[in-house]
Amino acid sequence: MEYQIKNFQTDGDQKFVGFLVRNADKTFAIDKRVPLVNGKTDEQYVQEALALAQPEINEWVASQSIVGRKWNPQTNSFE
């Protein structure tokens, strides 16, 4: 998987961090907000935002195993 930062900005008292996550030929966009802390590095904000996003990214990756498969409604199963 490839992670690309799509947004990185201060919004009030929070850092808004957005990611584009690419897995094969699919892309997933996700944004997270992290509280501003004096002295925190950009890398730390990105790391914290990714940790918050990871459960949703994992769910998206798991759902991709079904996308594109054929469904037979007669047998209620994949073909």
Secondary structure, 3 states (H helix, E strand, C coil): CEEEEEEEEEECCEEEEEEEEEECCEEEEEEEEEECCCCCCHHHHHHHHHHHHHHHHHHHHHHCCCCCCCEECCCCEEC
